[in-house]
């Protein structure tokens, strides 16, 4: 379903994100839940705003905040994975 030139790069990035979640948590459910949450958010926005959602542009600080939260979450997951791996080798 993600065959347009505009959607394809975003789908690759989301796929990498979901795959990284699975690798960091060691559970397929992390990727499944993140994918479901993403689909639900898109569904809600589409239902509420319809085609007007495509023209919406958030303020710059929303993008910065999102990047900080994303980076922080991934960092915490990476730290947790490293700790789990360290204890499993003992």
For each residue, the residues with C-beta under 8 A, 3 or more apart:
1:
2: 7 8 11
3: 7 8
4: 7 8
5: 8
6: 9 10
7: 2 3 4 10 11
8: 2 3 4 5 11 12
9: 6 12 13
10: 6 7 13 14
11: 2 7 8 14 15
12: 8 9 15 16
13: 9 10 16 17
14: 10 11 17 18 35 38
15: 11 12 18 19
16: 12 13 19 20
17: 13 14 20 21 34
18: 14 15 21 22 31 34 35
19: 15 16 22 23 31
20: 16 17 23 24 74
21: 17 18 24 25 30 31 34 77
22: 18 19 25 26 27 28 30 31
23: 19 20 26 81
24: 20 21 30 74 77 78 80 81
25: 21 22 29 30 77 81
26: 22 23 81 84
27: 22 30
28: 22 31 32
29: 25 32 33
30: 21 22 24 25 27 33 34
31: 18 19 21 22 28 34 35
32: 28 29 35 36
33: 29 30 36 37
34: 17 18 21 30 31 37 38
35: 14 18 31 32 38 39
36: 32 33 39 40
37: 33 34 40 41
38: 14 34 35 41 42
39: 35 36 42 43
40: 36 37 43 44
41: 37 38 44 45
42: 38 39 45 46
43: 39 40 46 47
44: 40 41 47 48
45: 41 42 48 49 53
46: 42 43 49 50 53
47: 43 44 50
48: 44 45 53
49: 45 46 52 53 56
50: 46 47 53
51: 54
52: 49 55 56
53: 45 46 48 49 50 56
54: 51
55: 52
56: 49 52 53
57:
58: 62 63
59: 62
60: 63 64
61: 64 65
62: 58 59 65 66
63: 58 60 66 67
64: 60 61 67 68
65: 61 62 68 69
66: 62 63 69 70
67: 63 64 70 71
68: 64 65 71 72
69: 65 66 72 73
70: 66 67 73 74
71: 67 68 74 75
72: 68 69 75 76
73: 69 70 76 77
74: 20 24 70 71 77 78
75: 71 72 78 79
76: 72 73 79 80
77: 21 24 25 73 74 80 81
78: 24 74 75 81 82
79: 75 76 82 83
80: 24 76 77 83 84
81: 23 24 25 26 77 78 84 85
82: 78 79 85 86
83: 79 80 86 87
84: 26 80 81 87 88
85: 81 82 88 89
86: 82 83 89 90
87: 83 84 90
88: 84 85
89: 85 86
90: 86 87
